[in-house]
Amino acid sequence: MGCEMTDDQVSEEVVELARHADEVGRWDYIHARIAKETDNEVDEKLRTEALAALTVLQNELGPSWPREAYARDEDLGAFIGNRAAWTLRQLVEHAAQIAQMRNDPGWQTIARRLRQPNQSSAALFEMRIARLAHQRGLHCAFDPPTSGAKRGDVLITPSPSVQEPRVYVECTEVQAVPDVVRATDRMRFRIWPLDLDVSLRVGGLLARPVDDGELDRLARRAHQFYEQVKLSGAPAEVAIEGLLSLWAVPRDHPDADEFMARRGDTKTINFSHDPFLRLLGALRKKQRQLPASSASVIAFRPSRLMTQQPSPRIRAAIREEISAEPRVSAVVIFVRHWAPGATPRSQQLDHEDHLALIDLYDPVKEITILVWNPRRQHRTADDVIRQLLVPRLEPWIDI
């Protein structure tokens, strides 16, 4: 029997999902849920702080925001559908940032983006930079003019009255190739469709992404192969056009487990992804937006693939790229890190670079890697950059 859903079943599921979103995506529902939360990690102090934080967000984001953010905003709206204690700590931190910054120059630009699920993550990153400025005795302004009609992300100065030296911080998030993810998902669902007969266990490997014509041919051949396996009742494998390897076995076959163990229950599409190329491409794009008259820092949140690379290799690649652009004083990478019980630490590296592990909200920490441009032009701003991005912590041993 197949697992294909009828149009009526699909419609019922969509209606049910919408009904659930209507129920949980309300401020009063969230307030009541937090008020009676029974998680052992949610003590009375955290509960009280979270309920106060809800009021801050409700006033800033408006009555309809929870419904719009439900299942679409995994950062600012994480607490809507996730009951883990850390999401409440994150909620409290976000509310503290909003309360602290709502009177900063340019805040309304940030507030508008916070209300949009597809822009809130970038806005929160800019708020993170501003939060560091507040915590470390500096002044900040959002959406500052740079040159002509261009605008920057965050401007850092020593104080409201002392406007020099100026440091412009441009923020960017390098996500894990969403265009490739969408394309490979489309290929995967054609070759291994969701309505594939549940009587089969299947796996395979597509050697590379393919165009639409190739995908049509491969999908037809894959369908023919699955039908042959169902008719024969025996395990089988096939190579198609040197691009696609498939294997399948009837689920009730006595050797099904052994057959799949040797080949794998995976459905893989190989694709090229160089995190350095994506990082360097983003660097080049940001460099064109920087003012020539003042120091600039580019702040990155890289994809998870990038963070799997050794720190010296990351720093060397960045240093080589920005050396050709003296207006860039430094690049700083921010990486969230799940580290229960880890103690904040700081480490001076070679080339004047700096590495730190700092608290965000338990158990989430933040790793920052500051990479200086050895050919930077505006060195009078170095102390402001260090004040912003180099925390005063105990040395990090055994890094």
N, C-alpha and C positions, 0 to 999 in steps of 0.2 A: 504494500500500500504506500502511495506517495505522501509527501508532506506538503503538497501545494495548498495554499489557502485560497478560498473562494473570495470573490469581491465583497460579499456580505461580511465574511469573517474579518477581512482587512478593515472594512469600514467600522465594524464593531470595535476592533482594537484601537483604531485612531480615536474614536469617540471616547473610549475608556481612558486612554492616555490624556486626552484633553480634559476629561472630567477630573482626573487625579491632579493635573496641573492647576486646574481652577481651585481645587480644595487646598492643596499645600502651598500654592503661590499667593498667600494672603498674609499680611502683617499680623492679623489677630491670631491666625492659626499658628504661625511661627512663634509668636509670643507665648501662647498657651503651651505649645510643645516644650519650649525651653523651660518654662515655669515648672513643669512637672517631670522634667528629665530625670531618669533614674540611673544613668551611667555613673559608676563609682568615681570616675575621674572628674565629674562635674560637681564640685563642692558649692557651698552656698555663696562663697565669694565670687567664683567664676560665673555662677548663675546670675547674681545681681549685676555684675559688670556687663554680661552679655545682654541682659534685658535693657540696660541703659544704652548700650551700643546700638540696639535695634532702633531706639527712638531717634538717635543721631542719624542713622541711615534713612529711616523713614522720612524725616524732615528734609533731608538733602535729595533723596532719589525719587520721592513721590509715591502715591498710592499704588500705581500699577506696576512698579518695578519688579516685585518678586515674581509675578506671573510671567513677565517677559524674560526674566533672567533664569527661571527654572529650567534646568537641564541644558542651558545655553551658556551660562557664565560660571565656569568652574573655579574662578578665583574669588572675585568679590562675592559671588553668590554661592560659594561652596556650602555654607551653613544651611541653605534652603533644603537640600535633599540629603545631606550627609549629617548624621547625628553624632559623629565622633567628637570628642572633647576638643581636639586641636582646632576644629573649624570654628568653635566658639572663641577660642583664644585669638584666632585670626580675625574674627569679627570684631573683637575688642580692639585689636591693633588698628584695623582699618578705620574704625570709628574715631580712635584717638588721632589718627592722621587727618581725617576730615575736620574734626573740631579744631585742631591746631592750625590748619592751613586755609580755612575758608575765608580768611581775611587777607590772604596773600595776593599780591598783584597777579592778575590773570587767572584767578581761581575758577571763574565761571566757564572758561574753556575746558578745564579739567572736569568740572561737575557735569557738563553736557556729555562728555565722553564716558563718564562713569555710568550714566544711565543707559548706554548702548552696549549690550553684551559683547558685540564684536570689537569694541574699542576700549573696554574697561581695563583689560590687562595692560595695555600700553599706558593708559592714564595712571594706573597704580604704580607702574615702574617709575614714571616721572615723580609721583608722590613719594616714592621710596628715596629718591635722590634728595628731594626737598626735606624729608624727615631727617635724613642724616645732617643736612645743613642746619636745621633747627637744633638738633641734639648737640651739635658741635660748635655752636656759637656763631653761625654764619647767617646771612640773609639770602633769601631766594625770591625769584619772580618767575611765574609760569608764562609761557607763550611770549617771550620777549622779542622785540624787533631786532633784526641782525643787520641786514643791508637791503636797501630798497624796500620792496614789499615782502621780503622774506621774514619768516618768524622762526625762532628757535624753540627748544623744549623747556629748558630751565636755565636761568641766569643766576650765578652765585657771586655774591660780593661780601666784603668783610662785615658790612652793617648797612642799615637803611641810609645812613648819612655818609658812609665811606664807600664810594662806588668804584674804587680802583684798589687793586687790580680786579678785573672782571674775568670770570670763567664761565664760558657757555658749555653746558652739558647737553649733548644730543643722545637720546635714548633709543635703543632698538632691540627688538626681540627676533632672534633667528630661529624660527620654528622648523620642525623636522619635515621639510619638503612636502607641504600639503598638496601641491599639484601632482607630485609623483604618487602620493598615497591615494588620492582620488582615482588616478589612472589605473594603478595596480588593483584597487578594489573592483573597478569595473571589469578588468580582465579576469580577476579571480571569480567573480560571480557568473561570468559567462562560461568559464571552463569547469568550475565546480559550483553549479547553480544551487541556490538555497532549496529548490524543490527537488533536488536529486533524491532518487528513491532511497528511503531509510533502510532498505534491506542490504545496502552495500556499504562497505567501508572503503574509502578511497584516499589517495594521496597523489602527489606529483610535484614536478618541478618545471617551471617555464624559464628557459635560459636567459631571456631578456624581455623587456617590454616590447609589444608588437603593435603594428598599426591596425586600423579597423578591418582592412581586407584580410590580413593574416589572422586576426582574432576570429572573424567569421568562419574561416576554414578550420581553424583549430577547434572551435566550439562544436562544429558539426562532427568532426572526427572524434572528439571526446564523447559526444552523445552516442555515436555508433559503438564506441568501445564499451561504454557502460551497459548498453543494451545487450551486447554480445556476452558480457560477463554474467548478466542476469539469466540469459538463456542457457548458458553452459553450466552454471552453478559452480564454476571452478575459479580459483584465483588466476589473475593474468596481469601482464604489464605490456606496455607498448611505447615505442618512440615514434613521434610524429614530426616529420619534416626537419629533424635535427634540432627542433626548438622545444618540444614538449615531451616530457616523460610522464606517463601515467601508470598507476597501478591500482587495482581494485580486487576485492574479494567479497563474496557473499557473507553477510554478518554472521549467519549461523553455520558457516563452514568450520569443521573441526580444527583446521590449521590457520584460522583467521588471525589469531593473536600472534602466532609465530611469523606469519607472512608480513603483517604490518610492523612487527618489531624490527624485522630486518630492513624494511624500506622506510618506515616512518609514517606517522599519521598526519604529516604536515602537507600543506598546500602552499608552495613557495614560488615567488616570482623574484628573480634576481634583478636588481637595478643598481646603477652606479650612483653613489652619493659620496662626495668628498666634503666633509664638514669644514675643512679649511677653505675650500673654494667658496662655499656659501658665506663663511665668515668674512673672507677677504672681499668678496663682492659687496657685502653689506657695508664694509668699511669704506670702500671706494665711493659708494653711493652717498654715505653720510658726509664724507670729506667735502663733497661739492656743496653741501649746505652750510658750511661753517664760515663765520666771518673771518676776514684776514687780519683785522685790527686788534683782536684780543685772543687770549688763550682759550683753547677748546679741549674738552674731554669727550670721548665717545664711550658711552656706557652700553654694555651688551648683556642680554640674557641669551646664551646660546642654546641650541638644541641639545637634548640628552646625548646624542651621538658625539657631539663635540666634547662633552665633559668626560667621555671615556678615554680621551687622549691624554698623554702625559703633560703635566704643566710646563716643563721646559720647552717642549715642542710647540705648544700653543703660544707661549710667550715669544719664541724665536720667530714664528710666522707673523705674528702681529708686529713685532719690532721691525722686521724687514719691510713690511708693507707701509707703515706710517713714517719710516725714515725719509721717504721721498716727499712728505708733506709737512713742512716745519710748523704750520699753523696748528697742527694737532699736538698738544703737549703730552697726552697720555691716553691710553685705553684702559677701561676697567671692566672686568667680567664679573657678573653676579650669578651665583649658582645656589639655588636652594638645596639644602642637604638635610635628610632625615637622620638625626643623630641624638637619640635620647641620652641624656646625661653627659653629653660632650661639653667640655669646658672651653669657653672662648679663649682663643690663642692668636698670636700675631708673630709673623716671621719676616725678617728682612732677607731679600733674595739678591742674587747678583744683578748687575746692570741697574741698580737702585730700585728694582721692582719690589713689590710687597705682596704678601699673602696673609689673609686673616680668616678666622672662623668666628662669627659673632652670633649672638642670640637674635632670633626673630620672635617666635612664640613656641613654647615647648610642645613637641620635641623637634620643631623645625629650626634649623640653623641656616646661616648664609655664609658661603665662601666668597670672598672677594679676591681677585687677582688684579693688581695694578701694574701696568706695563708702561714704562716711560719711553718717550721718543728721544733718542740720544741727540737728535738734531733739532729739537724744539726751539722755536723762536722766542716765545714770550716767557722767559724764565722768571720774571718778576712775580708771576702768579703761582710759582711752585709751592710756596708755603700755604696758600689758600687751598690748593689741590690736596696737599698732604693733610691739612686740617679736616677736609671733607672726607677723604677716602682712606686715611691711615689711622685706625683706632689705637688708642693707648691701652694695650693689653699686655699680659705676661707673654714672654717668648714662647713660641711653639716648638716643643722638643720632639725629636724623632719624626719630623715631617717627611 
